[in-house]
Amino acid sequence: MSELVLYRKYRPRDFKEVLGQEHITDTLKKAISLGNIAHAYLFSGTRGTGKTSIARLLAQEIKCSLNDLNEMDAASNRGIDDIRELREAVNVLPFESPYKVYIIDEVHMLTKEAFNALLKTLEEPPKHVVFVLATTEIEKIPDTILSRCQTFTFKKPTQEILKKAILDICKKEKLELENGAEDLIALLGDGSFRDTLGILQKVISASKDSKISIGEVEKITGAPKNELVNDFISALSDKNLEKGLEVVEKSVGNSIDMQVFAKLILHKIRAILLLRFAKDMEKKIENDFSEKDFEFIQKLSKEKESNINSETIKELLDAYEQIKSAHISQLPLELMLIKLSKKVE
């Protein structure tokens, strides 16, 4: 099956099914119910947060049929000639709807000349036309365009929202996930519904039955084994440089992505610190991990001699950022271990 199947199959069918963007859907619903429909909207946010899905739902809510809905990818149609064609098309009345809706995805990719041509249409659009511009890079949109649009900023879905989406889909697909597997999939999805469901699709496609374990998720996605992450954290806690370097070497030998490795370490170290300093979050944190993992981070949170502290997480954040551009991907983690073990000045 295509990795896009789940994302398409479970695309929201109305505003009520949209997760994590209530600040947008509630505002749009109220405005539409009052008849306050803008001629141009700008949706901005990181990839996979639902910009195009909500643009289509907006068209649906204002009774625009598929025959009057037009979608354009500005990454492929970015020139002035493309916008000139659009300007001519908007003057044609809708086939069967009150409005013609034009969704322009990745609008920041338009050329300067194309933006200028689009601006003229946005300044005096026909009454039957609604534009929905979508972008992942709002800073590249000219102020003249921004000032003529109602702007909505999409939030990255939280870990909790992504987990809910995963569990809901698995229930509908009659799949059973081992406790903690959904947390790993959500974490690997990196704040994107599309990426998260793509990973879930990959796991489902490669699983031999309807029961999916954390081990399967690790193997199929190439994520590091849970034991490696915990061993690295234990080495940090104990200032055990030799053990820490050994874990890193083993991870490299297993072809593990160092950024993914660092992200999973960060996730658990954050949980350790929150357990130590924010006791009221214990139940929420417990729900984010398997029983065995929660026991591990709870134990470390109570150890007074542990080297897991705010300095540790700061150094790990720095290492995570450095991994992106490091010629030797494991080097930032090795240098962090050396610094925090205080073996070398």
Legacy VTK file of the C-alpha trace (Angstrom):
# vtk DataFile Version 3.0
C-alpha trace
ASCII
DATASET POLYDATA
POINTS 345 float
0.000 0.000 0.000
1.077 3.574 -0.611
2.364 5.442 2.435
-0.146 8.154 1.639
-3.160 5.837 1.963
-3.819 6.454 5.679
-3.299 10.192 5.358
-5.840 10.360 2.544
-8.240 7.850 4.079
-8.421 9.716 7.379
-8.241 13.260 6.071
-10.775 15.321 8.110
-14.220 15.409 6.488
-15.389 18.475 8.399
-14.079 21.049 10.874
-15.092 18.848 13.842
-12.607 16.147 12.806
-9.633 18.528 12.662
-7.225 17.928 15.558
-5.136 20.613 17.239
-6.194 23.623 15.137
-9.352 24.658 16.999
-8.157 28.271 17.143
-8.527 28.287 13.342
-11.534 26.059 12.718
-13.651 27.745 15.428
-12.893 31.191 14.002
-13.672 30.109 10.437
-16.917 28.371 11.440
-18.161 31.445 13.282
-17.233 33.814 10.448
-18.930 31.597 7.845
-22.090 31.305 9.960
-22.237 35.123 10.085
-21.655 35.384 6.339
-18.277 37.044 6.842
-16.277 35.345 4.111
-12.971 37.000 3.234
-11.752 37.178 -0.344
-8.249 35.973 0.639
-6.849 33.792 3.425
-3.221 32.962 4.194
-2.474 29.727 6.049
1.065 29.422 7.406
2.738 26.642 9.353
5.195 23.782 9.159
4.658 20.830 6.818
1.928 18.319 7.523
-0.072 20.498 9.930
-3.275 20.467 7.878
-3.131 23.689 5.848
-4.377 22.147 2.603
-6.928 19.963 4.400
-8.486 22.978 6.133
-8.365 24.982 2.890
-10.463 22.257 1.243
-12.831 22.154 4.232
-13.217 25.935 4.009
-14.211 25.544 0.361
-16.664 22.812 1.348
-18.197 24.968 4.118
-18.888 27.860 1.740
-20.560 25.381 -0.630
-17.891 25.355 -3.320
-18.214 22.168 -5.385
-15.258 20.183 -6.713
-15.937 21.631 -10.159
-15.326 25.144 -8.796
-12.347 24.244 -6.596
-8.937 24.912 -8.137
-5.613 23.877 -6.609
-2.245 25.125 -7.751
1.251 24.201 -6.586
3.349 27.367 -6.677
6.538 25.300 -6.499
5.776 24.022 -10.017
3.771 27.002 -11.340
5.691 29.963 -10.002
6.037 32.315 -12.949
4.156 35.392 -14.102
2.560 33.511 -17.021
0.966 31.048 -14.574
-0.515 33.898 -12.526
-1.702 35.671 -15.686
-3.632 32.521 -16.626
-5.123 32.458 -13.144
-6.126 36.139 -13.402
-8.013 35.409 -16.589
-9.687 32.319 -15.108
-11.016 34.078 -11.978
-13.222 36.309 -14.106
-15.193 33.294 -15.323
-18.280 32.722 -13.159
-18.544 29.520 -11.071
-20.088 26.482 -12.773
-22.492 25.537 -9.970
-21.422 27.181 -6.717
-21.694 30.569 -5.002
-17.864 30.782 -5.041
-14.828 29.666 -6.983
-12.009 28.808 -4.564
-8.346 28.947 -5.549
-5.896 27.151 -3.238
-2.282 28.118 -3.949
0.101 25.840 -2.052
3.728 26.793 -1.266
2.849 30.331 -2.346
6.218 31.644 -1.112
7.775 29.993 -4.196
6.231 32.537 -6.584
8.620 34.881 -8.346
8.621 38.608 -7.587
6.862 39.314 -10.882
4.250 36.630 -10.168
3.578 38.123 -6.720
3.065 41.536 -8.309
0.592 40.055 -10.787
-1.249 38.223 -7.998
-1.396 41.421 -5.939
-3.491 43.150 -8.599
-6.051 40.351 -8.395
-6.077 40.383 -4.587
-6.660 44.146 -4.574
-9.816 43.931 -6.690
-11.001 40.321 -6.811
-14.341 39.341 -8.370
-17.030 38.833 -5.697
-17.348 35.147 -6.505
-13.656 34.328 -5.869
-11.958 33.220 -2.635
-8.189 32.686 -2.464
-6.510 30.425 0.098
-2.732 30.799 0.077
-0.666 28.240 1.991
2.988 28.497 2.976
5.644 26.956 5.191
7.760 30.123 4.977
5.629 33.164 5.767
8.700 35.381 6.057
9.080 35.121 2.256
5.606 36.521 1.576
5.639 40.235 0.582
3.953 42.594 3.053
1.680 43.817 0.255
0.246 40.294 -0.053
0.034 39.749 3.718
-1.912 42.962 4.242
-4.640 41.788 1.854
-5.195 38.402 3.508
-6.717 37.079 6.700
-3.739 35.261 8.186
-3.942 32.079 10.251
-0.922 30.417 11.869
-1.095 26.645 12.222
0.342 25.021 15.328
2.543 21.951 15.262
0.466 19.108 16.721
1.633 18.076 20.171
2.874 14.599 21.010
-0.469 13.962 22.724
-2.500 14.968 19.637
-0.386 12.817 17.312
-0.736 9.862 19.687
-4.511 10.318 19.742
-4.595 10.319 15.935
-2.491 7.139 15.817
-4.608 5.315 18.405
-7.872 6.373 16.760
-6.713 5.098 13.371
-5.368 1.845 14.813
-8.716 1.236 16.502
-10.547 1.794 13.214
-8.071 -0.437 11.385
-8.446 -3.122 14.118
-4.753 -2.950 15.053
-3.257 -3.473 18.492
-0.248 -1.364 19.494
2.073 -2.281 22.345
2.034 0.442 24.986
4.697 2.984 24.035
4.741 2.131 20.308
2.402 5.024 19.511
4.675 7.359 21.469
7.693 6.355 19.368
5.758 6.759 16.089
4.479 10.192 17.200
7.971 11.294 18.199
9.423 10.192 14.849
6.593 12.074 13.094
8.200 15.311 14.306
5.071 17.457 14.611
3.598 16.500 11.228
0.322 14.610 10.779
1.367 13.564 7.282
4.784 12.243 8.348
3.339 10.498 11.406
0.694 8.661 9.390
3.298 7.869 6.723
5.426 6.160 9.400
2.378 4.331 10.759
1.540 3.160 7.220
5.088 1.874 6.789
4.896 -0.038 10.057
1.487 -1.537 9.226
2.650 -2.576 5.745
5.685 -4.418 7.111
4.022 -5.977 10.155
3.202 -9.678 9.918
-0.006 -9.402 11.949
-2.384 -6.945 13.609
-0.293 -6.692 16.783
2.511 -4.137 16.561
5.313 -4.088 19.141
7.815 -1.359 19.969
10.507 -3.690 18.618
8.759 -3.835 15.244
8.498 -0.039 15.105
12.207 0.267 15.944
13.203 -2.284 13.299
10.950 -0.970 10.519
11.728 2.728 11.067
15.425 2.287 11.847
14.965 3.928 15.256
17.490 2.926 17.929
16.513 0.139 20.289
15.071 1.347 23.556
17.913 -0.281 25.465
20.516 1.768 23.590
18.764 5.037 24.472
18.473 4.015 28.127
22.095 2.843 28.244
23.256 6.210 26.888
21.185 8.085 29.487
22.532 5.837 32.255
26.082 6.580 31.100
25.342 10.314 31.239
23.812 9.955 34.686
26.831 8.048 36.004
29.423 10.200 34.163
30.608 6.945 32.596
32.469 8.124 29.503
33.607 4.675 28.391
30.097 3.234 28.492
28.633 6.265 26.732
31.155 6.120 23.874
30.546 2.391 23.558
26.792 2.999 23.132
27.436 5.641 20.461
29.791 3.292 18.588
27.216 0.503 18.741
24.533 2.862 17.413
26.738 3.870 14.490
27.418 0.191 13.789
23.676 -0.375 13.595
23.331 2.495 11.072
21.121 4.506 13.427
20.355 8.104 12.481
22.166 10.199 15.097
19.540 12.929 15.020
16.786 10.428 15.767
18.975 8.921 18.504
19.546 12.357 20.077
15.850 13.237 19.800
14.801 10.095 21.704
17.419 10.810 24.382
16.146 14.389 24.707
12.581 13.140 25.063
13.470 10.949 28.036
15.837 13.386 29.735
13.137 16.055 29.555
10.751 13.597 31.224
13.312 12.897 33.970
13.684 16.601 34.744
9.932 17.200 34.671
9.368 14.330 37.091
12.007 15.802 39.374
10.726 19.390 39.353
7.049 19.169 38.325
5.439 16.392 40.352
1.951 17.314 39.163
2.926 16.166 35.637
3.672 12.604 36.733
0.427 11.089 35.418
0.795 12.732 32.019
4.411 11.586 31.731
3.452 8.057 32.784
0.966 7.931 29.908
3.720 8.869 27.437
5.889 5.823 28.155
5.694 2.067 28.532
5.601 0.758 32.098
9.246 -0.336 31.936
10.408 3.008 30.512
8.465 4.992 33.091
10.111 2.992 35.890
13.507 3.798 34.346
12.978 7.578 34.114
11.240 7.695 37.501
14.230 5.966 39.118
16.686 8.446 37.571
14.522 11.411 38.572
14.922 10.405 42.230
18.689 9.859 42.183
20.348 12.780 43.932
23.804 11.936 42.580
22.620 11.724 38.985
24.372 13.874 36.408
21.027 14.472 34.626
20.335 18.180 35.095
19.621 21.388 33.189
23.234 21.556 31.966
22.887 18.044 30.522
19.818 18.900 28.482
21.365 22.176 27.297
24.489 20.383 26.056
22.339 17.717 24.398
20.263 20.373 22.618
23.473 21.931 21.293
24.729 18.521 20.149
21.401 17.808 18.429
21.684 21.022 16.413
25.329 20.319 15.516
24.554 16.810 14.243
22.690 18.322 11.264
25.877 19.772 9.792
28.551 17.497 11.303
30.787 15.662 8.822
30.998 12.844 11.376
27.449 12.572 12.663
28.297 10.977 16.009
31.012 13.523 16.882
28.740 16.079 18.638
27.412 13.352 20.969
30.951 12.109 21.680
32.160 15.633 22.489
29.153 16.166 24.737
29.926 12.957 26.629
33.540 14.013 27.112
32.537 17.468 28.362
29.861 16.233 30.774
32.012 13.395 32.116
34.608 16.053 33.038
37.349 13.634 32.057
38.936 16.257 29.795
39.179 20.011 30.453
LINES 1 346
345 0 1 2 3 4 5 6 7 8 9 10 11 12 13 14 15 16 17 18 19 20 21 22 23 24 25 26 27 28 29 30 31 32 33 34 35 36 37 38 39 40 41 42 43 44 45 46 47 48 49 50 51 52 53 54 55 56 57 58 59 60 61 62 63 64 65 66 67 68 69 70 71 72 73 74 75 76 77 78 79 80 81 82 83 84 85 86 87 88 89 90 91 92 93 94 95 96 97 98 99 100 101 102 103 104 105 106 107 108 109 110 111 112 113 114 115 116 117 118 119 120 121 122 123 124 125 126 127 128 129 130 131 132 133 134 135 136 137 138 139 140 141 142 143 144 145 146 147 148 149 150 151 152 153 154 155 156 157 158 159 160 161 162 163 164 165 166 167 168 169 170 171 172 173 174 175 176 177 178 179 180 181 182 183 184 185 186 187 188 189 190 191 192 193 194 195 196 197 198 199 200 201 202 203 204 205 206 207 208 209 210 211 212 213 214 215 216 217 218 219 220 221 222 223 224 225 226 227 228 229 230 231 232 233 234 235 236 237 238 239 240 241 242 243 244 245 246 247 248 249 250 251 252 253 254 255 256 257 258 259 260 261 262 263 264 265 266 267 268 269 270 271 272 273 274 275 276 277 278 279 280 281 282 283 284 285 286 287 288 289 290 291 292 293 294 295 296 297 298 299 300 301 302 303 304 305 306 307 308 309 310 311 312 313 314 315 316 317 318 319 320 321 322 323 324 325 326 327 328 329 330 331 332 333 334 335 336 337 338 339 340 341 342 343 344
